[in-house]
Amino acid sequence: MEQVLSLIVFQKAHNRVDKLVSCYRIEPGTIAGIICADVLLTLIIVIVTYRCASFRRQKIDNADKVYMNVRANLKS
């Protein structure tokens, strides 16, 4: 009997706490805006990284070509 009584008291206290707690409501438009901004920022980061890597690779390739031309000129 004591356990049933404590269970009822606990349940009533739990229901009272649930009614007092309010959750922050986020509008669906806000969530969609956050997701779109995240996708856009991710794309910008990927594009900038790709471009920087391409420029670096191109510089290395061009440096090798210049070096090979210099060596070819020295051999003749």
PLY file of the C-alpha trace (Angstrom):
ply
format ascii 1.0
element vertex 76
property float x
property float y
property float z
element edge 75
property int vertex1
property int vertex2
end_header
0.00 0.00 0.00
2.86 2.32 0.85
4.47 1.79 -2.58
1.22 2.55 -4.38
0.79 5.75 -2.39
4.36 6.88 -3.09
3.89 6.05 -6.79
0.75 8.21 -6.95
2.50 11.10 -5.19
5.52 10.81 -7.49
3.32 10.71 -10.59
1.36 13.81 -9.50
4.62 15.67 -8.79
6.00 14.59 -12.18
2.88 15.83 -13.98
3.14 19.18 -12.18
6.79 19.56 -13.26
5.88 18.75 -16.88
3.29 21.54 -16.89
5.74 24.09 -15.48
8.53 23.36 -17.96
8.20 25.20 -21.25
10.26 24.29 -24.28
11.69 26.87 -26.63
9.73 26.64 -29.87
11.65 27.02 -33.11
9.64 27.81 -36.20
10.02 25.50 -39.22
11.19 28.45 -41.34
14.01 29.10 -38.90
15.12 25.48 -39.02
14.99 25.51 -42.84
17.05 28.71 -42.88
19.67 27.21 -40.59
19.92 24.09 -42.74
20.18 26.12 -45.96
22.86 28.36 -44.46
24.79 25.30 -43.30
24.66 23.71 -46.76
25.73 26.98 -48.39
28.61 27.46 -45.96
29.73 23.86 -46.51
29.71 24.35 -50.29
31.72 27.57 -49.97
34.32 25.80 -47.82
34.57 22.89 -50.28
34.92 25.21 -53.29
37.58 27.39 -51.62
39.52 24.32 -50.51
39.36 22.82 -54.01
40.51 26.07 -55.63
43.42 26.47 -53.20
44.50 22.89 -53.79
44.23 23.35 -57.57
46.37 26.50 -57.49
48.96 24.77 -55.34
49.06 21.72 -57.62
49.33 24.00 -60.66
52.25 25.88 -59.08
54.05 22.61 -58.40
53.43 21.39 -61.98
54.63 24.70 -63.42
57.75 24.62 -61.24
58.58 21.13 -62.55
58.12 22.30 -66.15
60.45 25.26 -65.65
63.04 23.05 -64.02
62.82 20.50 -66.85
63.22 23.25 -69.45
66.27 24.62 -67.67
67.82 21.15 -67.52
67.02 20.55 -71.20
68.69 23.84 -72.15
71.77 23.01 -70.11
72.20 19.63 -71.79
72.38 21.10 -75.30
0 1
1 2
2 3
3 4
4 5
5 6
6 7
7 8
8 9
9 10
10 11
11 12
12 13
13 14
14 15
15 16
16 17
17 18
18 19
19 20
20 21
21 22
22 23
23 24
24 25
25 26
26 27
27 28
28 29
29 30
30 31
31 32
32 33
33 34
34 35
35 36
36 37
37 38
38 39
39 40
40 41
41 42
42 43
43 44
44 45
45 46
46 47
47 48
48 49
49 50
50 51
51 52
52 53
53 54
54 55
55 56
56 57
57 58
58 59
59 60
60 61
61 62
62 63
63 64
64 65
65 66
66 67
67 68
68 69
69 70
70 71
71 72
72 73
73 74
74 75
